[in-house]
């Protein structure tokens, strides 16, 4: 019987320091045959392990359209992520996944897309953004609203420049008041406020939101005010993931096991979860 906890062995082929305490790994399968057979979809997550330290859960940040590698982005926040930060090109880590449900991007074909992200929550949306941009002719207008506390905290800075240079993407970047620098040309303000100022048209549009819980809490009413129906607004609760299999019970919100039923939910589904969420 297959061991469901056995990880793939992955080689770190590249590293990028995105922001203070935030790093991206590009990973390749040590077993080439496993790499050829591996498949995932936008929105799924995985567990990344440093042998002798444990494993930590976060999204797959690269698009499934990019077949030769997978990428993950993490912030140093504890025992495992601190150990991950000490690794370099050529080192080996464990990778267990993919887990969870997915963003239904096929259902979004022919619609406008609005991506809204805050801080380190851009990686889960980066996967979906690149997936849709790599299939650009299947979607209409694409708007990305992304904010962080300070300019230094913005992740994927080179990709932000690339998106900003594209004539088929409307990128709006913002930092919190006091987080700007003298050469900052983006907006200054909290993400929910900037979304309201940007006022994306809700007609025939899907909104995808990911960020700190407080950002999501204040962004959802803004989208409702702009005319977005709850079933047309998606988010991901991948920060609630633990074992990935729904066995440890630490991912539950009320009777919902996020590992098994998520991490992707609509605002309508979120609204049915306990108030304490």
TORLO-17085 format. One line per field, with one value per residue (C-alpha): residue number from 1; x, y, z; residue in one letter. Coordinates in steps of 0.1 Angstrom, whole numbers, plus 5000, padded with zeros to 4 digits. Example, Ala and Ser with C-alpha at 12.3 -4.5 7.8 and 13.67 -1.06 7.14 Angstrom:
BEGIN
i	1, 2
px	5123, 5137
py	4955, 4989
pz	5078, 5071
aa	a, s
This chain:
BEGIN
i	1, 2, 3, 4, 5, 6, 7, 8, 9, 10, 11, 12, 13, 14, 15, 16, 17, 18, 19, 20, 21, 22, 23, 24, 25, 26, 27, 28, 29, 30, 31, 32, 33, 34, 35, 36, 37, 38, 39, 40, 41, 42, 43, 44, 45, 46, 47, 48, 49, 50, 51, 52, 53, 54, 55, 56, 57, 58, 59, 60, 61, 62, 63, 64, 65, 66, 67, 68, 69, 70, 71, 72, 73, 74, 75, 76, 77, 78, 79, 80, 81, 82, 83, 84, 85, 86, 87, 88, 89, 90, 91, 92, 93, 94, 95, 96, 97, 98, 99, 100, 101, 102, 103, 104, 105, 106, 107, 108, 109, 110, 111, 112, 113, 114, 115, 116, 117, 118, 119, 120, 121, 122, 123, 124, 125, 126, 127, 128, 129, 130, 131, 132, 133, 134, 135, 136, 137, 138, 139, 140, 141, 142, 143, 144, 145, 146, 147, 148, 149, 150, 151, 152, 153, 154, 155, 156, 157, 158, 159, 160, 161, 162, 163, 164, 165, 166, 167, 168, 169, 170, 171, 172, 173, 174, 175, 176, 177, 178, 179, 180, 181, 182, 183, 184, 185, 186, 187, 188, 189, 190, 191, 192, 193, 194, 195, 196, 197, 198, 199, 200, 201, 202, 203, 204, 205, 206, 207, 208, 209, 210, 211, 212, 213, 214, 215, 216, 217, 218, 219, 220, 221, 222, 223, 224, 225, 226, 227, 228, 229, 230, 231, 232, 233, 234, 235, 236, 237, 238, 239, 240, 241, 242, 243, 244, 245, 246, 247, 248, 249, 250, 251, 252, 253, 254, 255, 256, 257, 258, 259, 260, 261, 262, 263, 264, 265, 266, 267, 268, 269, 270, 271, 272, 273, 274, 275, 276, 277
px	5000, 5014, 5027, 5006, 5032, 5062, 5075, 5090, 5127, 5133, 5165, 5167, 5178, 5174, 5166, 5153, 5150, 5117, 5114, 5128, 5124, 5107, 5124, 5113, 5127, 5126, 5124, 5131, 5123, 5153, 5135, 5129, 5101, 5082, 5086, 5072, 5041, 5035, 5004, 4986, 4961, 4960, 4950, 4965, 4990, 5018, 5039, 5076, 5100, 5135, 5147, 5153, 5131, 5097, 5074, 5055, 5024, 5021, 5009, 5025, 5033, 5042, 5017, 5008, 5015, 5052, 5061, 5098, 5097, 5076, 5081, 5073, 5075, 5077, 5083, 5105, 5081, 5091, 5113, 5107, 5107, 5139, 5155, 5143, 5159, 5193, 5192, 5208, 5210, 5219, 5203, 5174, 5140, 5109, 5077, 5043, 5013, 4994, 4964, 4931, 4906, 4913, 4903, 4878, 4896, 4879, 4846, 4861, 4869, 4854, 4851, 4870, 4893, 4902, 4930, 4933, 4962, 4980, 5016, 5028, 4994, 5004, 5021, 4987, 4974, 5006, 4999, 4965, 4976, 5003, 4980, 4955, 4981, 4997, 4962, 4956, 4932, 4907, 4900, 4889, 4902, 4927, 4932, 4956, 4954, 4983, 4994, 5019, 5029, 5060, 5077, 5103, 5075, 5062, 5071, 5079, 5091, 5105, 5072, 5053, 5074, 5066, 5029, 5029, 5046, 5020, 4992, 4968, 4971, 4959, 4982, 4975, 5001, 4998, 5015, 5001, 5004, 5039, 5053, 5062, 5096, 5106, 5107, 5074, 5050, 5022, 4992, 4993, 4964, 4950, 4940, 4902, 4902, 4923, 4899, 4870, 4889, 4898, 4861, 4864, 4832, 4814, 4796, 4808, 4837, 4853, 4871, 4899, 4910, 4939, 4955, 4955, 4921, 4916, 4922, 4897, 4872, 4872, 4876, 4845, 4820, 4837, 4832, 4796, 4792, 4806, 4780, 4800, 4778, 4792, 4794, 4816, 4842, 4869, 4895, 4919, 4924, 4957, 4971, 4947, 4964, 4981, 4986, 4971, 4949, 4923, 4935, 4950, 4918, 4936, 4924, 4887, 4865, 4833, 4824, 4845, 4879, 4898, 4924, 4897, 4871, 4894, 4915, 4895, 4861, 4837, 4826, 4792, 4808, 4830, 4798, 4784, 4814, 4814, 4816, 4848, 4866
py	5000, 5034, 5056, 5087, 5106, 5098, 5130, 5135, 5144, 5179, 5196, 5234, 5247, 5285, 5309, 5344, 5367, 5385, 5407, 5408, 5372, 5360, 5337, 5317, 5283, 5268, 5230, 5201, 5164, 5143, 5114, 5126, 5101, 5114, 5149, 5139, 5122, 5150, 5171, 5198, 5226, 5263, 5267, 5234, 5234, 5211, 5204, 5212, 5194, 5198, 5165, 5166, 5197, 5188, 5201, 5233, 5240, 5266, 5269, 5259, 5294, 5285, 5278, 5243, 5256, 5258, 5221, 5219, 5229, 5240, 5271, 5279, 5312, 5313, 5337, 5328, 5323, 5292, 5261, 5247, 5279, 5291, 5257, 5262, 5296, 5281, 5259, 5268, 5258, 5221, 5211, 5186, 5190, 5169, 5178, 5162, 5170, 5183, 5186, 5205, 5217, 5242, 5275, 5267, 5287, 5268, 5282, 5317, 5316, 5345, 5366, 5395, 5387, 5409, 5396, 5413, 5404, 5417, 5411, 5375, 5364, 5371, 5337, 5317, 5342, 5343, 5306, 5315, 5348, 5331, 5302, 5327, 5349, 5319, 5312, 5349, 5346, 5327, 5357, 5393, 5421, 5412, 5436, 5430, 5450, 5443, 5460, 5455, 5474, 5489, 5490, 5466, 5441, 5438, 5404, 5394, 5429, 5419, 5402, 5433, 5453, 5427, 5428, 5466, 5467, 5445, 5463, 5434, 5437, 5466, 5465, 5487, 5486, 5502, 5504, 5513, 5549, 5556, 5526, 5546, 5557, 5590, 5572, 5553, 5559, 5536, 5543, 5549, 5533, 5501, 5475, 5476, 5514, 5511, 5484, 5508, 5536, 5513, 5503, 5473, 5466, 5436, 5428, 5394, 5395, 5371, 5385, 5364, 5377, 5365, 5383, 5386, 5378, 5414, 5425, 5399, 5409, 5445, 5438, 5415, 5443, 5466, 5440, 5436, 5474, 5473, 5447, 5415, 5385, 5363, 5333, 5352, 5360, 5334, 5332, 5306, 5296, 5278, 5294, 5271, 5240, 5215, 5179, 5182, 5151, 5162, 5137, 5159, 5180, 5213, 5228, 5228, 5259, 5247, 5215, 5224, 5206, 5230, 5204, 5182, 5207, 5237, 5257, 5274, 5288, 5313, 5343, 5326, 5296, 5317, 5335, 5302, 5295, 5304, 5340, 5336, 5330
pz	5000, 4990, 5019, 5017, 5038, 5016, 4999, 4965, 4966, 4951, 4941, 4947, 4913, 4920, 4948, 4948, 4978, 4972, 5003, 5039, 5052, 5020, 4995, 4964, 4956, 4921, 4925, 4902, 4908, 4915, 4899, 4863, 4857, 4887, 4873, 4840, 4856, 4882, 4876, 4896, 4891, 4901, 4937, 4951, 4979, 4992, 5022, 5020, 5044, 5057, 5069, 5107, 5111, 5098, 5071, 5064, 5043, 5015, 4980, 4947, 4934, 4898, 4871, 4859, 4824, 4833, 4831, 4838, 4875, 4904, 4926, 4962, 4981, 5019, 5047, 5077, 5105, 5125, 5128, 5094, 5073, 5092, 5082, 5046, 5045, 5054, 5022, 4989, 4953, 4951, 4984, 4986, 5003, 5005, 4986, 4994, 4973, 4955, 4978, 4978, 4953, 4926, 4911, 4883, 4856, 4828, 4841, 4839, 4802, 4783, 4815, 4830, 4859, 4889, 4912, 4946, 4969, 5000, 5011, 5011, 4999, 4963, 4958, 4958, 4932, 4912, 4902, 4889, 4873, 4852, 4844, 4829, 4813, 4796, 4782, 4776, 4746, 4768, 4791, 4786, 4808, 4835, 4865, 4894, 4926, 4949, 4981, 5009, 5041, 5025, 4991, 5004, 5013, 4978, 4964, 4928, 4920, 4886, 4877, 4888, 4863, 4836, 4843, 4844, 4810, 4794, 4775, 4782, 4821, 4843, 4873, 4904, 4932, 4966, 4999, 5033, 5044, 5056, 5036, 5005, 4994, 4976, 4942, 4947, 4918, 4929, 4951, 4989, 5008, 5021, 4996, 5002, 4997, 4965, 4952, 4958, 4940, 4911, 4909, 4886, 4867, 4882, 4849, 4836, 4860, 4885, 4915, 4932, 4966, 4989, 5018, 5056, 5071, 5080, 5044, 5031, 5058, 5046, 5008, 5005, 5015, 4989, 4962, 4972, 4971, 4935, 4925, 4927, 4937, 4964, 4941, 4917, 4944, 4952, 4979, 4992, 5029, 5023, 5055, 5074, 5060, 5083, 5074, 5039, 5043, 5068, 5094, 5121, 5125, 5128, 5096, 5105, 5106, 5122, 5103, 5073, 5069, 5047, 5037, 5022, 5011, 5002, 5002, 4974, 4985, 4972, 4993, 4995, 5011, 5035, 5046, 5059, 5081, 5118, 5127, 5146, 5113
aa	x, x, x, x, x, x, x, x, x, x, x, x, x, x, x, x, x, x, x, x, x, x, x, x, x, x, x, x, x, x, x, x, x, x, x, x, x, x, x, x, x, x, x, x, x, x, x, x, x, x, x, x, x, x, x, x, x, x, x, x, x, x, x, x, x, x, x, x, x, x, x, x, x, x, x, x, x, x, x, x, x, x, x, x, x, x, x, x, x, x, x, x, x, x, x, x, x, x, x, x, x, x, x, x, x, x, x, x, x, x, x, x, x, x, x, x, x, x, x, x, x, x, x, x, x, x, x, x, x, x, x, x, x, x, x, x, x, x, x, x, x, x, x, x, x, x, x, x, x, x, x, x, x, x, x, x, x, x, x, x, x, x, x, x, x, x, x, x, x, x, x, x, x, x, x, x, x, x, x, x, x, x, x, x, x, x, x, x, x, x, x, x, x, x, x, x, x, x, x, x, x, x, x, x, x, x, x, x, x, x, x, x, x, x, x, x, x, x, x, x, x, x, x, x, x, x, x, x, x, x, x, x, x, x, x, x, x, x, x, x, x, x, x, x, x, x, x, x, x, x, x, x, x, x, x, x, x, x, x, x, x, x, x, x, x, x, x, x, x, x, x, x, x, x, x, x, x
